[in-house]
């Protein structure tokens, strides 16, 4: 019941503090009874992570995984938290655990692919994992975005990069960074100012205060459109 109440409050920004209290109380009751509950630990960890309490969130992600080591989502969440904490080797291990428990977990496949490419320079391994991720979740904007970046930056296949940026944007993601990356692709690789402008505006409709988007848009206005006045307003 406390979880259901906390989840309901969590959807309302005004009730974040109330939701956090509910999650903590539920976990406190479970732990004081000498019990473990992976879902309880995971929900509290996700809440803490969403609200910037990264160190405490990592501790609860670890508890969730320890309570149910065969749960693929718990392993993935721990891997993502470890990656956030720059513990790359441990993150890689947890992504592999998640994939072992669920070979079609697209988020783990995609994140591991990104790690292999960025930190281990394993292009072939990354390509295989990205392909599996896209096959497992063809409509997931984050998966399509990660594959687009890989195709643009590593494989240098601009046709595939465009296709997957377009697929990511078509799914109307909430992350403004995806629209901004697509805008910069259209600007840099295709010199399509009109499409870049539209994508920047789409990004800002998701979050009008997203700093990376604001800076990229202002730079675009200043140096590409020569709109110094407009750029000044954005800066």
C-alpha positions as CSV (number, residue, x, y, z in Angstrom):
1,X,0.0,0.0,0.0
2,X,2.8,2.4,0.9
3,X,4.4,1.7,-2.5
4,X,1.2,2.4,-4.4
5,X,0.7,5.7,-2.5
6,X,4.3,6.7,-3.1
7,X,4.1,5.9,-6.8
8,X,0.9,8.0,-7.0
9,X,2.7,10.9,-5.3
10,X,5.8,10.5,-7.4
11,X,3.9,11.5,-10.5
12,X,3.1,14.9,-9.0
13,X,6.2,17.1,-8.7
14,X,4.7,18.9,-5.7
15,X,4.5,15.6,-3.8
16,X,8.1,14.4,-4.3
17,X,9.0,14.8,-0.6
18,X,5.9,12.9,0.4
19,X,6.7,10.1,-2.0
20,X,10.2,9.9,-0.7
21,X,9.0,9.6,2.8
22,X,6.6,6.8,1.8
23,X,9.3,4.8,0.0
24,X,11.7,5.2,3.0
25,X,9.1,4.2,5.5
26,X,8.2,1.1,3.5
27,X,11.9,0.0,3.3
28,X,12.4,0.8,7.0
29,X,9.5,-1.5,7.9
30,X,10.9,-4.3,5.8
31,X,14.4,-4.0,7.1
32,X,13.4,-3.7,10.7
33,X,11.5,-7.0,10.3
34,X,14.8,-8.6,9.1
35,X,13.4,-9.1,5.6
36,X,14.6,-8.4,2.1
37,X,12.5,-7.1,-0.7
38,X,14.2,-6.4,-4.0
39,X,11.3,-4.4,-5.4
40,X,11.2,-2.2,-2.4
41,X,15.0,-1.5,-2.5
42,X,14.8,-0.9,-6.3
43,X,11.9,1.6,-6.1
44,X,13.7,3.6,-3.4
45,X,16.9,3.5,-5.3
46,X,15.2,4.7,-8.5
47,X,13.5,7.5,-6.6
48,X,16.8,8.6,-5.0
49,X,18.5,8.4,-8.3
50,X,15.9,10.5,-10.0
51,X,16.3,13.2,-7.4
52,X,20.0,13.4,-7.5
53,X,21.0,11.3,-4.4
54,X,23.3,9.2,-6.5
55,X,25.5,7.7,-3.7
56,X,22.6,6.6,-1.6
57,X,20.8,5.3,-4.7
58,X,23.8,3.1,-5.6
59,X,23.7,1.5,-2.1
60,X,20.0,0.5,-2.6
61,X,20.6,-0.7,-6.2
62,X,23.2,-3.0,-4.7
63,X,20.7,-4.2,-2.1
64,X,18.1,-4.9,-4.7
65,X,20.5,-7.0,-6.8
66,X,21.7,-8.9,-3.7
67,X,18.1,-9.7,-2.8
68,X,17.3,-11.0,-6.2
69,X,20.5,-11.7,-8.2
70,X,18.6,-13.3,-11.1
71,X,16.4,-10.3,-11.8
72,X,17.7,-8.7,-15.0
73,X,16.3,-5.2,-14.3
74,X,18.0,-5.0,-10.9
75,X,21.3,-6.0,-12.5
76,X,20.8,-3.4,-15.2
77,X,19.9,-0.6,-12.8
78,X,23.0,-1.4,-10.7
79,X,25.1,-1.4,-13.9
80,X,23.8,2.0,-14.9
81,X,24.4,3.4,-11.4
82,X,28.0,2.0,-11.4
83,X,28.6,3.5,-14.8
84,X,27.3,6.9,-13.5
85,X,29.9,6.5,-10.7
86,X,32.6,5.9,-13.3
87,X,33.1,2.3,-12.1
88,X,33.3,1.0,-15.7
89,X,34.6,-2.5,-15.2
90,X,32.0,-3.2,-12.6
91,X,29.3,-1.7,-14.7
92,X,30.3,-3.9,-17.6
93,X,30.0,-7.0,-15.4
94,X,26.5,-6.0,-14.2
95,X,25.3,-5.4,-17.8
96,X,26.6,-8.8,-18.7
97,X,24.7,-10.3,-15.7
98,X,21.5,-8.5,-16.8
99,X,21.9,-9.9,-20.4
100,X,22.6,-13.4,-19.0
101,X,19.3,-13.2,-17.1
102,X,17.4,-11.7,-20.0
103,X,19.1,-11.9,-23.4
104,X,16.6,-9.5,-24.9
105,X,16.9,-6.7,-22.4
106,X,17.5,-3.9,-24.9
107,X,18.6,-1.3,-22.4
108,X,21.4,-3.5,-21.1
109,X,22.5,-4.6,-24.6
110,X,22.6,-0.9,-25.7
111,X,24.5,0.4,-22.7
112,X,27.0,-2.5,-22.8
113,X,27.5,-1.8,-26.6
114,X,28.2,1.9,-25.8
115,X,30.7,0.9,-23.1
116,X,32.5,-1.6,-25.4
117,X,32.8,1.1,-28.0
118,X,33.8,4.0,-25.8
119,X,36.0,2.4,-23.2
120,X,37.3,-0.9,-24.8
121,X,37.4,0.1,-28.5
122,X,35.6,-3.1,-29.3
123,X,33.8,-2.0,-32.5
124,X,32.7,-5.4,-33.6
125,X,31.4,-6.4,-30.2
126,X,29.6,-3.1,-29.9
127,X,28.0,-3.4,-33.3
128,X,26.6,-6.9,-32.5
129,X,25.1,-5.7,-29.2
130,X,23.6,-2.6,-30.8
131,X,22.0,-4.7,-33.5
132,X,20.5,-7.0,-30.9
133,X,19.2,-4.1,-28.9
134,X,17.5,-2.5,-31.9
135,X,16.0,-5.9,-32.8
136,X,14.7,-6.4,-29.3
137,X,13.2,-2.9,-28.9
138,X,12.8,-1.2,-32.4
139,X,10.5,1.4,-31.1
140,X,12.6,2.6,-28.1
141,X,13.9,6.1,-28.8
142,X,16.9,5.7,-26.4
143,X,18.0,2.5,-28.2
144,X,17.6,4.1,-31.6
145,X,19.5,7.2,-30.4
146,X,22.4,5.1,-29.1
147,X,22.6,3.2,-32.4
148,X,22.5,6.5,-34.4
149,X,25.4,7.9,-32.4
150,X,27.4,4.7,-32.9
151,X,26.7,4.8,-36.6
152,X,27.7,8.4,-36.9
153,X,30.8,8.6,-34.7
154,X,32.2,5.1,-35.0
155,X,31.0,3.4,-38.1
156,X,30.8,6.6,-40.1
157,X,27.6,5.4,-41.8
158,X,25.7,8.6,-42.2
159,X,22.7,6.9,-44.0
160,X,22.1,4.6,-41.0
161,X,22.8,7.4,-38.6
162,X,20.1,9.6,-40.2
163,X,17.6,6.7,-40.3
164,X,18.0,6.0,-36.5
165,X,18.0,9.6,-35.4
166,X,14.8,10.0,-37.4
167,X,13.4,6.9,-35.7
168,X,14.3,8.1,-32.3
169,X,12.7,11.5,-32.9
170,X,9.6,10.0,-34.4
171,X,8.9,8.3,-31.1
172,X,8.7,11.7,-29.4
173,X,11.1,11.0,-26.5
174,X,11.0,13.2,-23.4
175,X,14.8,13.6,-23.3
176,X,15.7,16.9,-25.0
177,X,19.2,15.7,-25.6
178,X,18.0,13.3,-28.3
179,X,16.4,16.1,-30.4
180,X,19.5,18.2,-29.8
181,X,21.9,15.5,-31.0
182,X,19.7,14.9,-34.1
183,X,19.7,18.7,-34.8
184,X,23.5,18.8,-34.6
185,X,23.7,15.8,-36.9
186,X,21.5,17.5,-39.5
187,X,23.5,20.7,-39.1
188,X,27.0,19.1,-39.3
189,X,26.5,16.2,-41.6
190,X,23.7,17.5,-44.0
191,X,23.8,21.3,-43.6
192,X,20.0,21.2,-43.3
193,X,19.3,24.4,-41.3
194,X,15.6,24.1,-41.5
195,X,15.5,20.6,-40.0
196,X,18.1,21.5,-37.4
197,X,16.0,24.6,-36.4
198,X,12.8,22.4,-36.0
199,X,14.7,19.8,-33.9
200,X,16.1,22.5,-31.6
201,X,12.6,23.8,-31.1
202,X,11.3,20.3,-30.4
203,X,14.0,19.9,-27.8
204,X,13.1,23.1,-26.0
205,X,9.4,22.2,-26.0
206,X,10.5,19.2,-23.9
207,X,12.6,21.3,-21.5
208,X,12.9,25.1,-22.1
209,X,15.7,25.3,-19.5
210,X,17.9,22.4,-20.8
211,X,21.4,24.1,-20.8
212,X,23.1,21.9,-23.5
213,X,20.2,22.6,-25.9
214,X,20.1,26.3,-25.2
215,X,23.9,26.6,-25.8
216,X,23.8,24.5,-29.0
217,X,20.8,26.5,-30.3
218,X,22.4,29.9,-29.4
219,X,25.6,28.8,-31.2
220,X,23.5,27.8,-34.2
221,X,21.8,31.1,-34.3
222,X,25.0,33.1,-33.9
223,X,27.3,31.3,-36.3
224,X,25.1,29.6,-38.8
225,X,22.0,31.9,-39.1
226,X,24.0,35.1,-38.2
227,X,21.1,36.0,-35.9
228,X,23.1,37.8,-33.2
229,X,20.0,39.3,-31.5
230,X,18.3,35.9,-31.3
231,X,21.4,34.2,-30.1
232,X,21.8,36.9,-27.4
233,X,18.3,36.2,-26.1
234,X,19.1,32.5,-25.8
235,X,22.5,33.1,-24.2
